[in-house]
């Protein structure tokens, strides 16, 4: 990746790999609170890479056989409408629940995650935990 002039700024990995890395590095890491829009936050590790700090994020959606190295500014969520919109084909925003005294709101999304520069990212294959 660095041959092409790019630097990875984030690693995504399975929770078991994240925990193993955290234990093996013990005092050599920093835990940081990462805030993203809209008002969602989670803790990440920050490790020192060859060209600066790298965030390491543990996620349950990552397969245990892969670690993904990403350059986050090469990724974009694109949509032909708003990213999330109210599904109101009948003109009503809210629906009554048929078996309860509540209201229901349905939302939909037609979007794709798009990478502008795939060569700036890497998929590292590892043994399953």
C-alpha positions in Angstrom: 0.0 0.0 0.0 2.8 2.4 0.8 4.4 1.7 -2.5 1.4 3.4 -4.1 1.8 6.5 -1.9 -1.0 5.7 0.5 -1.1 5.2 4.2 -3.6 3.0 6.1 -5.3 4.9 8.9 -7.7 2.3 10.2 -7.7 -1.5 10.8 -11.0 -3.4 11.3 -10.8 -6.8 12.9 -12.9 -9.4 14.7 -13.4 -9.0 18.5 -11.2 -12.1 19.3 -8.3 -10.7 17.3 -8.9 -7.2 18.8 -8.7 -8.6 22.3 -5.6 -10.7 21.5 -3.9 -7.6 20.1 -4.9 -5.5 23.1 -3.5 -8.1 25.5 -0.2 -8.6 23.5 0.5 -4.9 23.3 -0.7 -4.1 26.8 1.0 -0.8 27.8 2.0 0.2 24.2 -1.5 1.3 23.1 -3.8 4.1 23.7 -7.6 3.7 24.0 -9.5 6.6 22.4 -13.1 7.5 22.0 -14.1 7.8 18.4 -17.1 10.0 17.6 -18.8 9.9 14.3 -22.0 11.5 13.0 -24.8 11.1 14.0 -23.9 11.0 17.7 -22.5 7.5 17.6 -19.3 6.7 19.5 -17.2 3.7 20.4 -13.7 2.9 21.8 -10.8 2.1 19.5 -7.1 1.4 20.1 -4.5 3.7 18.6 -1.2 2.1 17.6 1.8 3.7 16.1 2.4 2.8 12.4 5.4 3.6 10.2 3.8 6.8 9.0 1.7 7.9 12.0 -1.0 6.7 14.3 -3.5 4.0 13.2 -6.9 3.3 14.7 -7.8 -0.3 15.4 -11.5 -1.1 15.6 -13.0 -4.4 16.9 -16.3 -5.3 15.2 -18.5 -8.4 15.3 -19.2 -8.0 11.6 -15.6 -8.7 10.6 -14.8 -12.3 9.7 -12.3 -14.0 12.1 -10.1 -14.8 9.1 -9.5 -11.3 7.9 -8.1 -8.0 9.1 -9.0 -5.0 6.9 -6.6 -2.1 6.5 -8.4 1.0 5.2 -7.7 4.5 4.2 -11.0 6.0 5.3 -11.1 9.0 3.1 -11.2 6.8 0.0 -14.6 5.4 1.0 -18.0 7.1 0.4 -21.6 6.1 1.1 -23.6 6.9 -2.0 -27.3 6.9 -2.5 -29.8 7.8 -5.2 -32.0 9.4 -2.5 -31.3 10.4 1.1 -29.3 7.7 2.8 -32.3 6.7 4.9 -35.8 7.9 4.0 -39.4 7.3 5.3 -41.1 4.5 3.3 -44.4 6.2 2.6 -45.8 4.7 -0.6 -49.4 5.3 0.5 -48.7 8.9 1.6 -48.8 8.2 5.3 -45.7 8.6 7.4 -47.0 6.6 10.4 -49.1 3.4 10.4 -51.2 2.0 13.2 -50.1 -1.3 14.6 -52.8 -3.9 13.9 -52.5 -5.8 17.2 -51.3 -3.0 19.6 -52.2 0.6 20.5 -49.0 1.9 18.9 -47.7 3.6 15.8 -45.2 2.3 13.3 -42.7 4.2 11.1 -41.0 2.3 8.3 -37.7 3.5 6.8 -35.7 2.3 3.8 -32.3 2.8 2.3 -30.9 2.3 -1.2 -27.2 3.0 -0.8 -23.9 1.5 -1.6 -20.5 1.8 0.1 -18.1 2.9 -2.7 -14.3 2.9 -2.7 -12.6 5.6 -4.9 -9.2 4.0 -4.7 -9.1 0.2 -3.9 -5.3 0.1 -4.1 -5.2 2.2 -0.9 -6.7 -0.6 1.2 -5.7 -4.1 2.1 -7.3 -7.4 3.2 -4.9 -9.4 5.5 -5.8 -13.1 5.7 -5.1 -14.6 9.2 -5.9 -17.9 11.0 -9.3 -18.1 12.6 -9.4 -17.6 16.3 
